[in-house]
Amino acid sequence: MSAGRPTPHESAHLHVQGQATYVDDLPELAGTLHAALGWSPVAHGTLHAIDVAGLRAQAGVVAVLTAADIPGLNDCGAIIHDDPILADGEVHYLGQPLFVVLSAHRDTARRVAARAQEFVTITPLPALLTPEQAHAAGRHVVPPMHLRRGDPDAALSSAPHLLADSLHVGGQEQFYLEGQISYAVPKENDSLFVHCSTQHPSEMQHVIAKALNWHAHQVQVECRRMGGGFGGKESQSALFACVAAVAAWRLKRPVKLRLDRDDDFMITGRRHCFVHQYRVGYDEAGRIQAARIDMISRAGFSADLSAPVMTRAMCHFDNAYWLPHVDLHGFCARTHTQSNTAFRGFGGPQGALAIEYILDSVARQLGCDPLDVRLANLYGQDERNTTPYGQLVDDNVLPALLDELVQSSQYRERRLAVAQFNANSPVLKKGLALTPVKFGISFNVVHLNQAGALVHVYNDGSILVNHGGTEMGQGVNTKVAQIVAQTLGVSLDRVRVTATDTSKVANTSATAASTGSDLNGKAAADAAAQIRERLAAHLAEVHHTSAADIVFENDAVHVGGGSDATSLRFEDVVMSAYTARVQLWSDGFYATPGLSWNRETMQGRPFYYFAYGASVSEVLLDTLTGEWKLLRTDLLHDVGRSINPAIDIGQIEGGFIQGMGWLTSEELYWHPTTGRLMTHSPSTYKIPTASDCPPDFRVKLFANENRHDTIYRSKAVGEPPLLLAFSVFLALRDAVASLAAPGVAPPLRAPATPEALLDAIEAVRQT
């Protein structure tokens, strides 16, 4: 049996030997040129001129391209056409690409491009640099969104207690180890082959074709693997793919565009920061009676994916809780900063954090354990189980999951121990928090929930698989290989998964929304099952038996039963079928059933199912410096019936640490007058390292299987674990609260950097 085993990642041996090939590792073809982007030195302005002749005169420069050199559509917007490949007329943010320098040497191209300010004429214009400024000015990239249930006005008026406050949640840089890169190679008869580090090869194919005014069939995009994506290579790889493609077509030479880390920071967008302004009514037990919230996100200068990000944020405001009356409003503020985009969780973490923060505040005002307030508001299993957007929560395992975690983590005992420690420690304070997660799985847009795959069985019994998902270290290729091996009853070493390629599986969706294994695994299983059925039918005819009596397992095919049973080697069966002219390859397809969504009313069933989890974290905070340590974390997460426990546990651990970085150390800062992103390199932007992991880190898979018909009843694991890090942020708030008077909730912003923690400490000491 291949599925269900903790087999190593299919490229693990290549990674540890340094033999896994990424785009920049490919041998460069003769005549390859290197591209570099010259970008805007101002946040907003009118672009009057680019001194192309002056740039071309620089030593080593082969060519310079501007917007005028794009033969087709100068746009790479994912949904709305408001995102130029190269600026033309108006400049929208400091870092926006203005021109392309091409040279035989990458260093030469970069050095010339870095002198952009010398060669451009721009008249600066006033800039809106914060989401609050843009929202106040009525500047949004899409119309506001509204989601309402019940009668929140009346419920707020009659609620025994009211809470009105705000929460600032910062953004987050994807910080993929492999930066943005595309390598475009001209082919015969007006066509291009593009190697691109992207989560969405089909979209790259389409935007390149539009930029060149071509048909899609003239562009082939391939991605063997990415060195990380996290959403940052879903839509935003398009600009770089288009630049490389246009340059390759113009110059009839291969062109590679690989960004330096600083340029990557300055040009691309990231997780949206949010400002939540809320008013909540609750009763004596802390049960929420009504909630009204304005969510204001920093969209950046263009729409990109901000609308679906906001949709998911609003659909995850409830997280794990029954909210009878809600009034939600989403505003995607248009700022003169980088256009923000997808990031692991896709708005869900920002939305869910708001309700967790609110419940924590409610508990502190009432003098209750925040866990008890959470349990009082938890979704029911037979009642109180409909989301604000109208979807029934029909698979709620949180009551059992939370019971198990409370017991295994010794939460109640440790809560008492933390209080005792804090009573005797004036400077060092401990904090403890338990937070649950309910995360919806599917794309917000229904038609994106589809996938295709190809399975080829060669006459020696080896198997080649291609599917529409992209590998970025998350293990989708490993799981798909396991699924195909399981379906055909063969060992995993017979199966190889090849690079994602738009010429093999067409019109694919992005590998995003945690759907990679769900969609592509089902499609691959469909293709493999068709081949198995053909082989079974062939053997049934040869052996004069029923296909139902034929079993594929352990690299063999067993025909019949009892004394007449025959066991044949898989490769012999394949060769027999080949000589009988049986088709040994097949395509597979899968479309997620039962989904619906009305984006005007924000009602429907946008998610096929929910993934659940919970975490307990304990921290130690130095109240004089704001420094802290994570002492212990317990994670219990629901992945259904795991296809690969080793990969799933790795995703849970990695998602948790990445979420912890977002909420504690990864602070983005734009200069308040120039609009320059000041945190644009590892020296100024702190991601977690190995030393930030808790010394006591306990991770367990919750025993469960998906009640919905997913591949082997598994559940997605890519995004949901990131939300488990809420427990770290709220444990820090708990530590600060130990300094506060009864009934006071510390005003802690995210990320909870030492500065933010000291601000919160100062605030509670003044109350």
Secondary structure, DSSP 8 states (H G I E B T S, - for coil): --TTS----TTHHHHHTT----GGGS---TT-EEEEEEE-SSSSEEEEEE-HHHHHTSTTEEEEE-GGG-SS-----SSSS---SS--SEE-STT-EEEEEEESSHHHHHHHHTTHHHHEEEEE-----SHHHHHHTT-BSS--EEEEES-HHHHHHH-SEEEEEEEEE--B----SS--EEEEEEETTTEEEEEE--S-HHHHHHHHHHHHT--GGGEEEEES--S--TTTTTSTTHHHHHHHHHHHHHHTS-EEEE--HHHHHHHS--B--EEEEEEEEE-TT--EEEEEEEEEEEEESS-TTHHHHHHHHHHTTTTTB--SSEEEEEEEEE-SS------TTTTHHHHHHHHHHHHHHHHHHHT--HHHHHHHHB--SSSS-B-TTS-B-----HHHHHHHHHHHTTHHHHHHHHHHHHHT-SSEEEEEEEEEEEEEES-SSGGG-EEEEEEEE-TTS-EEEEES---SSS-HHHHHHHHHHHHHT--GGGEEE--EETTTS-S---S-TT-HHHHHHHHHHHHHHHHHHHHHHHHHHHHTS-GGGEEEETTEEEES-GGG-EEEEHHHHHHHHHHTT---EEEEEEE-TT-EEETTTTEEE--SEEEEEEEEEEEEEETTT--EEEEEEEEEE--BS-S-HHHHHHHHHHHHHHHHHHHHT----B-TTT--BS--STTTS----GGGS-SEEEEEE-S---SS--GGGB---SSGGGGGGHHHHHHHHHHHHTTS-TT------BS--HHHHHHHHHHHHT-
